[in-house]
Amino acid sequence: MTNSTPTGNGVGIDFGTTNSVIARASGGGQSSLVEFATPAGGDPVFRSALCFWQDEAVRGALGHEAGPWAIAEFLDFPEGSRFLQSFKSMAANSLFDSASLFGKRLRFEELGQIFLAHLLDHAGPALTDLPEAIVVGRPVRYVGARPDPALARARYDAMFAALGRPVNYVYEPLGAAYGFASRLTEPATLLVADFGGGTSDFSIVRVEAPGAPRRCVPLASAGIGIAGDRFDYRIMNHMVLPLLGKGSTYRSFDKFLPIPAGHYADFGDWSRLALMRNRRTLAELSRLERSATDPAMIRRMIAVIENELGYSLYQAVGQLKRTLSTATNAELRFHGPGLTIEAEASREDFERWIEPDLRSIEQTVDVALARAGMAPRQIDHVFLTGGSSLVPAVRSLFERRFGVGRLAQGDELTSIAQGLAMLAVDPDLASWLATEEQG
């Protein structure tokens, strides 16, 4: 953020694990959100989801949709479609080569290009003519135990080449920081904590007084592949997977052995759960059912996969998490073919389940502070953004470290895109670009 006047028009794209948001900015430097005419009405938040089915009109061709339309297609015809969520989490995964969809294999960048095409189409006139200045947010650290940032960059480049314009990358929390800094009238040091679906990212920025030659200077960033999806999986692991056989046993000759945890690994990743409905996986589970101590548990797991219950099951889990943000107790309710769940959890239970994740998040905040050479007392403002910033235990972590009076929240799902769009028209954009993996 310089003291020079923004010029031209720009677009900021927050391509998120769970949701995607686009904003436009004009030469005046102000940004506005692009609204999508969704089936439920205008909405600036576009679900990062894809649905595929076989196109009966063209032999061998795939039909596809994205966002809320993908959800609608899947719910209308689950048995004849494939639903993908959170495919962004595969960007830096070198073990992921392609998704198999009705005999066709699509690489990450091909999935991304299909998603972008629908995203732009549903935006209508607002994105008919894209400006030359486009800024895309990227995580400080990608999801996964061993993420490959160079691979992710190559895949992002191939995906966003579909826009036909040069693309600049900025760390996602820096987008939110830029937007927040534009509201300040006094010098300050700002920490932005962005809690997405797949990653939690932190950036520290120094904001100078209005009129300074360079108003806003990025100081340090750090990130970790833990966020809302991990919180959801903690609920799944404690409340759902035990009903599907996790922790139980099976007979092997004359011994009883624990069911291998590998059977449940895909339940922790939305992008893989929808792909478990294949002949090999179902055959393995059928064999497991015959040898299981409690075959009914394995039948429930098979029902989840065969009946494509992943989406609705995670919807129920997400609703429980959101309810526990405002209530001390909530009930997980799920009714589907072959599986019914009615179980209660307390906020205390949930906070105990995510305690290891909160410790890791706090350690990552320490990394950002260390890189900036700062102590918590030197941070003037803490801006919390992203859906999981609404989790009370997350907010409490920052209250303890920085004090209640320094915390600010708002526009949890849209602040990054708005800041990215404002950056797109800033003459000083080059100083904000992501140039290396900080982790």
C-alpha positions as CSV (number, residue, x, y, z in Angstrom):
1,M,0.0,0.0,0.0
2,T,1.7,3.1,-1.2
3,N,0.7,6.7,-1.2
4,S,0.4,6.7,-5.0
5,T,-3.0,6.5,-6.7
6,P,-4.3,3.1,-7.7
7,T,-4.9,2.8,-11.4
8,G,-6.8,0.6,-13.7
9,N,-9.1,-2.3,-12.7
10,G,-8.3,-5.5,-10.9
11,V,-9.7,-8.7,-9.7
12,G,-8.9,-10.7,-6.5
13,I,-9.6,-14.4,-6.4
14,D,-9.7,-16.2,-3.1
15,F,-9.7,-19.9,-4.3
16,G,-10.5,-21.6,-1.0
17,T,-10.6,-25.2,0.2
18,T,-14.3,-24.9,1.2
19,N,-15.5,-21.7,-0.5
20,S,-14.2,-19.3,-3.2
21,V,-14.8,-15.6,-3.4
22,I,-14.0,-13.0,-6.1
23,A,-13.8,-9.2,-5.8
24,R,-13.3,-6.4,-8.2
25,A,-11.4,-3.1,-7.6
26,S,-11.4,0.1,-9.7
27,G,-8.8,2.8,-10.0
28,G,-10.2,4.4,-6.8
29,G,-8.8,1.4,-4.9
30,Q,-12.2,0.3,-3.4
31,S,-13.3,-3.3,-3.9
32,S,-16.7,-4.8,-4.3
33,L,-17.7,-8.5,-4.2
34,V,-18.9,-10.4,-7.2
35,E,-22.3,-12.0,-6.5
36,F,-23.4,-15.3,-8.0
37,A,-27.0,-15.9,-8.9
38,T,-27.2,-19.2,-7.0
39,P,-30.3,-21.4,-6.8
40,A,-30.9,-19.8,-3.3
41,G,-30.4,-16.2,-4.5
42,G,-27.5,-13.8,-4.8
43,D,-24.4,-14.9,-2.8
44,P,-20.8,-13.8,-3.0
45,V,-19.6,-17.1,-1.6
46,F,-19.2,-19.9,-4.1
47,R,-18.7,-23.4,-2.8
48,S,-15.4,-25.0,-4.0
49,A,-17.1,-28.2,-5.2
50,L,-17.5,-30.1,-8.5
51,C,-20.0,-32.7,-9.6
52,F,-19.5,-35.0,-12.6
53,W,-21.8,-37.4,-14.5
54,Q,-21.9,-39.2,-17.8
55,D,-23.4,-37.1,-20.6
56,E,-26.0,-39.3,-22.3
57,A,-26.1,-37.0,-25.3
58,V,-22.4,-37.5,-26.2
59,R,-21.0,-41.0,-25.8
60,G,-18.0,-41.0,-23.4
61,A,-18.4,-37.3,-22.5
62,L,-18.7,-36.0,-19.0
63,G,-21.2,-33.5,-17.8
64,H,-20.2,-31.3,-14.9
65,E,-21.2,-28.4,-12.6
66,A,-19.6,-26.4,-9.8
67,G,-20.5,-24.6,-6.6
68,P,-24.1,-24.8,-5.3
69,W,-25.2,-26.2,-8.7
70,A,-22.8,-29.1,-8.2
71,I,-24.4,-29.8,-4.8
72,A,-27.9,-29.7,-6.3
73,E,-26.9,-32.1,-9.1
74,F,-25.4,-34.5,-6.7
75,L,-28.4,-34.5,-4.4
76,D,-30.8,-35.0,-7.3
77,F,-28.9,-38.0,-8.7
78,P,-26.3,-39.3,-6.2
79,E,-26.1,-42.8,-7.6
80,G,-25.1,-41.5,-11.1
81,S,-22.7,-38.8,-10.2
82,R,-19.4,-38.1,-8.5
83,F,-19.0,-35.3,-6.1
84,L,-15.7,-33.6,-5.3
85,Q,-15.0,-31.2,-2.5
86,S,-11.8,-29.6,-1.2
87,F,-9.9,-30.6,-4.3
88,K,-7.6,-27.7,-3.6
89,S,-6.1,-29.8,-0.8
90,M,-4.5,-32.0,-3.5
91,A,-2.5,-29.1,-5.1
92,A,0.8,-29.9,-3.3
93,N,0.3,-33.6,-3.0
94,S,2.8,-35.4,-5.2
95,L,1.0,-38.7,-4.6
96,F,-2.1,-37.4,-6.3
97,D,-1.9,-37.8,-10.0
98,S,-5.5,-37.6,-11.2
99,A,-9.1,-38.3,-10.3
100,S,-10.8,-41.2,-12.0
101,L,-14.3,-40.2,-13.1
102,F,-16.4,-42.6,-15.2
103,G,-13.4,-44.0,-16.9
104,K,-11.7,-40.6,-17.5
105,R,-8.7,-39.4,-15.6
106,L,-8.5,-35.6,-14.8
107,R,-5.4,-34.0,-13.4
108,F,-5.6,-31.3,-10.7
109,E,-5.2,-28.5,-13.2
110,E,-8.0,-29.9,-15.4
111,L,-10.3,-30.1,-12.4
112,G,-9.3,-26.5,-11.6
113,Q,-10.0,-25.3,-15.1
114,I,-13.4,-26.8,-15.2
115,F,-14.1,-25.2,-11.8
116,L,-13.0,-21.8,-13.0
117,A,-15.1,-22.0,-16.2
118,H,-18.2,-22.5,-14.1
119,L,-17.2,-19.9,-11.6
120,L,-16.8,-17.2,-14.3
121,D,-20.0,-18.4,-16.1
122,H,-22.1,-18.1,-13.0
123,A,-20.7,-14.6,-12.2
124,G,-22.4,-13.4,-15.4
125,P,-21.6,-9.9,-16.7
126,A,-19.4,-9.0,-13.7
127,L,-16.6,-11.1,-15.0
128,T,-17.3,-11.2,-18.8
129,D,-14.3,-9.0,-19.5
130,L,-11.4,-9.7,-17.1
131,P,-8.9,-6.9,-16.4
132,E,-5.2,-7.5,-16.9
133,A,-4.5,-7.2,-13.2
134,I,-5.4,-10.4,-11.4
135,V,-4.2,-11.4,-7.9
136,V,-4.9,-15.0,-6.6
137,G,-4.5,-15.9,-3.0
138,R,-2.4,-18.9,-2.0
139,P,-1.7,-20.6,1.4
140,V,1.4,-19.8,3.3
141,R,1.7,-23.5,3.7
142,Y,-0.2,-26.1,1.7
143,V,-2.1,-29.0,3.2
144,G,-0.4,-32.3,3.7
145,A,2.4,-34.0,5.7
146,R,5.0,-33.2,3.0
147,P,3.5,-30.6,0.7
148,D,5.5,-29.8,-2.5
149,P,5.1,-26.0,-3.1
150,A,6.8,-26.1,-6.5
151,L,4.3,-28.7,-7.7
152,A,1.4,-26.7,-6.3
153,R,2.7,-23.6,-8.1
154,A,3.0,-25.5,-11.4
155,R,-0.5,-26.8,-10.9
156,Y,-1.9,-23.4,-10.0
157,D,-0.2,-21.8,-13.1
158,A,-1.7,-24.4,-15.3
159,M,-5.2,-24.0,-13.7
160,F,-5.2,-20.2,-13.8
161,A,-3.8,-20.1,-17.4
162,A,-7.4,-20.7,-18.4
163,L,-8.1,-17.0,-17.5
164,G,-6.0,-15.9,-20.4
165,R,-4.3,-13.2,-18.2
166,P,-1.1,-13.0,-16.2
167,V,-1.7,-14.0,-12.6
168,N,0.0,-12.8,-9.5
169,Y,0.1,-14.8,-6.2
170,V,-0.2,-13.2,-2.7
171,Y,-0.4,-15.1,0.6
172,E,-4.0,-15.3,1.6
173,P,-3.7,-13.6,5.0
174,L,-1.8,-10.7,3.4
175,G,-4.9,-10.0,1.3
176,A,-7.0,-9.7,4.5
177,A,-4.2,-7.6,6.1
178,Y,-4.2,-5.2,3.2
179,G,-7.9,-4.6,3.4
180,F,-7.8,-4.2,7.2
181,A,-4.9,-1.8,7.0
182,S,-6.8,0.5,4.7
183,R,-9.2,1.3,7.7
184,L,-6.4,2.3,10.0
185,T,-5.6,6.0,10.6
186,E,-2.6,5.5,12.9
187,P,0.7,3.6,12.6
188,A,0.3,0.0,13.9
189,T,1.6,-3.5,13.6
190,L,-1.0,-6.0,12.5
191,L,-1.3,-9.8,12.8
192,V,-3.8,-11.4,10.5
193,A,-4.9,-15.0,11.3
194,D,-6.7,-16.7,8.5
195,F,-8.5,-19.9,9.3
196,G,-9.6,-21.6,6.0
197,G,-10.9,-25.1,5.4
198,G,-7.4,-26.7,4.9
199,T,-4.8,-24.3,6.3
200,S,-4.3,-21.7,9.0
201,D,-2.1,-18.9,7.9
202,F,-0.6,-15.9,9.7
203,S,0.9,-12.7,8.4
204,I,2.4,-9.7,10.3
205,V,2.3,-6.3,8.6
206,R,3.6,-2.9,9.6
207,V,1.1,-0.1,8.7
208,E,2.5,3.4,8.7
209,A,0.5,6.6,9.1
210,P,-1.5,7.9,6.1
211,G,0.8,9.9,3.8
212,A,3.8,7.7,4.3
213,P,5.7,6.9,1.1
214,R,5.1,3.2,1.7
215,R,2.0,2.8,3.9
216,C,2.0,-1.0,4.4
217,V,5.0,-3.3,4.6
218,P,4.7,-7.2,5.0
219,L,7.1,-8.4,7.7
220,A,6.6,-12.2,8.1
221,S,4.3,-15.1,7.4
222,A,3.8,-18.7,8.6
223,G,1.2,-21.4,8.1
224,I,0.1,-24.9,8.9
225,G,-2.1,-27.5,7.3
226,I,-4.6,-27.5,10.1
227,A,-8.0,-25.7,10.0
228,G,-11.7,-26.3,9.7
229,D,-11.5,-29.6,7.9
230,R,-9.3,-31.0,10.6
231,F,-11.8,-29.8,13.3
232,D,-14.6,-31.6,11.3
233,Y,-12.5,-34.8,11.2
234,R,-12.0,-34.7,15.0
235,I,-15.8,-34.8,15.3
236,M,-16.0,-37.6,12.7
237,N,-13.3,-39.6,14.4
238,H,-14.9,-39.4,17.8
239,M,-18.6,-39.6,17.0
240,V,-19.0,-41.3,13.6
241,L,-16.1,-43.6,12.8
242,P,-16.6,-45.8,16.0
243,L,-20.1,-46.6,14.6
244,L,-18.4,-47.7,11.3
245,G,-16.0,-50.2,13.0
246,K,-13.0,-48.0,13.9
247,G,-11.5,-49.4,17.0
248,S,-13.2,-52.8,16.7
249,T,-11.7,-56.1,15.6
250,Y,-11.8,-58.8,12.9
251,R,-10.9,-62.5,12.9
252,S,-7.7,-63.6,11.2
253,F,-7.4,-67.4,11.4
254,D,-7.6,-68.0,15.2
255,K,-6.7,-64.4,16.3
256,F,-8.7,-61.3,16.7
257,L,-6.9,-58.2,15.4
258,P,-7.7,-54.5,15.3
259,I,-9.3,-53.3,12.1
260,P,-6.5,-51.4,10.2
261,A,-6.8,-47.7,10.5
262,G,-6.1,-47.3,6.8
263,H,-9.7,-48.3,6.0
264,Y,-10.8,-44.9,7.6
265,A,-8.0,-42.7,6.2
266,D,-10.2,-41.4,3.4
267,F,-12.9,-40.2,5.8
268,G,-10.5,-37.5,6.9
269,D,-10.3,-35.9,3.4
270,W,-13.4,-34.7,1.6
271,S,-11.7,-34.9,-1.7
272,R,-11.1,-38.6,-1.3
273,L,-14.3,-39.7,0.5
274,A,-16.4,-39.1,-2.6
275,L,-14.0,-41.4,-4.6
276,M,-14.2,-44.4,-2.3
277,R,-17.1,-45.8,-4.3
278,N,-15.1,-48.1,-6.5
279,R,-15.1,-51.9,-7.1
280,R,-11.7,-52.5,-5.4
281,T,-12.6,-50.6,-2.1
282,L,-16.1,-52.2,-1.9
283,A,-14.6,-55.6,-2.5
284,E,-12.1,-55.1,0.3
285,L,-14.9,-54.0,2.7
286,S,-17.1,-56.9,1.8
287,R,-14.2,-59.3,2.8
288,L,-13.7,-57.3,6.0
289,E,-17.5,-57.5,6.8
290,R,-17.3,-61.3,6.7
291,S,-14.5,-61.5,9.2
292,A,-15.5,-58.6,11.4
293,T,-16.4,-59.2,15.1
294,D,-19.4,-56.8,14.5
295,P,-20.3,-57.1,10.8
296,A,-23.1,-54.5,11.3
297,M,-20.5,-51.8,11.8
298,I,-18.8,-52.6,8.5
299,R,-22.2,-52.7,6.8
300,R,-22.7,-49.1,7.9
301,M,-19.4,-48.0,6.4
302,I,-20.3,-49.7,3.1
303,A,-23.7,-47.9,3.2
304,V,-21.9,-44.6,3.6
305,I,-19.8,-45.3,0.5
306,E,-22.4,-47.0,-1.7
307,N,-25.1,-44.5,-1.0
308,E,-22.8,-41.5,-1.4
309,L,-23.5,-40.2,2.1
310,G,-20.3,-38.3,2.5
311,Y,-21.6,-34.9,1.6
312,S,-24.7,-35.0,3.9
313,L,-22.7,-36.7,6.7
314,Y,-20.1,-33.9,6.6
315,Q,-23.0,-31.3,6.5
316,A,-24.3,-32.7,9.7
317,V,-20.8,-32.7,11.3
318,G,-20.3,-29.1,10.2
319,Q,-23.6,-28.1,11.6
320,L,-22.7,-29.6,15.0
321,K,-19.4,-27.6,14.9
322,R,-21.2,-24.3,14.1
323,T,-23.8,-24.9,16.8
324,L,-21.1,-25.4,19.4
325,S,-19.7,-22.0,18.5
326,T,-22.8,-20.4,20.1
327,A,-24.1,-23.2,22.4
328,T,-22.5,-25.3,25.1
329,N,-24.2,-28.5,23.9
330,A,-25.4,-29.8,20.5
331,E,-26.7,-32.9,18.9
332,L,-25.3,-34.7,15.9
333,R,-28.3,-35.8,13.8
334,F,-28.0,-37.8,10.7
335,H,-30.4,-40.1,8.9
336,G,-29.5,-41.9,5.7
337,P,-29.8,-45.3,4.1
338,G,-28.1,-47.7,6.4
339,L,-26.9,-45.2,8.9
340,T,-28.7,-43.2,11.7
341,I,-26.9,-41.1,14.3
342,E,-28.4,-39.2,17.2
343,A,-25.7,-38.3,19.6
344,E,-24.9,-35.3,21.8
345,A,-21.6,-33.5,22.3
346,S,-20.6,-30.7,24.5
347,R,-18.3,-27.7,23.6
348,E,-16.0,-29.1,26.3
349,D,-15.8,-32.4,24.4
350,F,-15.1,-30.6,21.1
351,E,-12.4,-28.4,22.6
352,R,-10.7,-31.5,24.1
353,W,-10.7,-33.2,20.7
354,I,-9.1,-30.3,18.9
355,E,-6.6,-29.4,21.7
356,P,-3.6,-30.9,19.8
357,D,-4.6,-28.8,16.7
358,L,-4.8,-25.7,18.8
359,R,-1.3,-26.3,20.2
360,S,0.0,-26.6,16.7
361,I,-1.7,-23.5,15.6
362,E,-0.3,-21.5,18.5
363,Q,3.2,-22.8,17.7
364,T,2.8,-21.5,14.2
365,V,1.8,-18.1,15.4
366,D,5.1,-18.2,17.4
367,V,6.9,-18.9,14.2
368,A,5.4,-15.8,12.5
369,L,6.3,-13.7,15.5
370,A,9.9,-15.0,15.5
371,R,10.3,-14.4,11.8
372,A,9.2,-10.8,12.4
373,G,11.4,-10.5,15.4
374,M,8.5,-9.5,17.6
375,A,6.9,-10.3,20.9
376,P,3.1,-10.5,21.4
377,R,3.0,-7.2,23.2
378,Q,4.4,-5.5,20.0
379,I,1.3,-6.4,18.0
380,D,-1.3,-3.6,18.1
381,H,-4.2,-5.3,16.2
382,V,-5.1,-9.0,15.6
383,F,-7.6,-9.6,12.7
384,L,-9.2,-13.0,12.8
385,T,-10.8,-14.1,9.5
386,G,-12.0,-17.4,8.0
387,G,-14.9,-19.6,9.1
388,S,-13.1,-21.3,12.0
389,S,-12.1,-18.0,13.6
390,L,-15.7,-18.2,15.0
391,V,-14.8,-21.3,17.1
392,P,-14.6,-20.0,20.7
393,A,-11.5,-22.0,21.5
394,V,-9.7,-20.4,18.6
395,R,-10.6,-16.9,19.7
396,S,-9.6,-17.7,23.3
397,L,-6.2,-18.7,22.1
398,F,-5.6,-15.2,20.7
399,E,-7.3,-13.5,23.7
400,R,-4.8,-15.2,26.0
401,R,-1.8,-14.3,23.8
402,F,-2.7,-10.7,22.8
403,G,-5.6,-9.5,25.0
404,V,-9.3,-9.1,24.2
405,G,-8.9,-5.4,23.3
406,R,-6.6,-6.0,20.3
407,L,-8.8,-8.6,18.5
408,A,-11.1,-7.8,15.6
409,Q,-13.3,-9.9,13.4
410,G,-15.6,-9.4,10.5
411,D,-16.3,-10.4,6.9
412,E,-14.9,-13.8,7.8
413,L,-15.5,-15.4,4.4
414,T,-14.9,-12.4,2.1
415,S,-12.1,-10.2,3.5
416,I,-9.3,-12.0,1.7
417,A,-10.8,-11.5,-1.8
418,Q,-11.5,-7.9,-1.1
419,G,-8.0,-7.2,-0.1
420,L,-6.5,-9.1,-3.0
421,A,-8.6,-7.0,-5.4
422,M,-7.3,-3.8,-3.8
423,L,-3.8,-5.1,-4.1
424,A,-4.3,-5.8,-7.8
425,V,-4.6,-2.0,-8.5
426,D,-1.8,-1.0,-6.1
427,P,1.4,0.2,-7.9
428,D,3.4,-1.5,-5.1
429,L,1.9,-4.9,-5.8
430,A,5.4,-6.4,-6.5
431,S,6.4,-6.1,-2.9
432,W,3.5,-8.2,-1.8
433,L,4.0,-11.2,-4.1
434,A,4.6,-14.7,-2.7
435,T,8.1,-15.6,-3.9
436,E,9.0,-18.6,-1.7
437,E,7.6,-21.3,0.6
438,Q,7.7,-20.1,4.2
439,G,5.8,-23.0,5.8
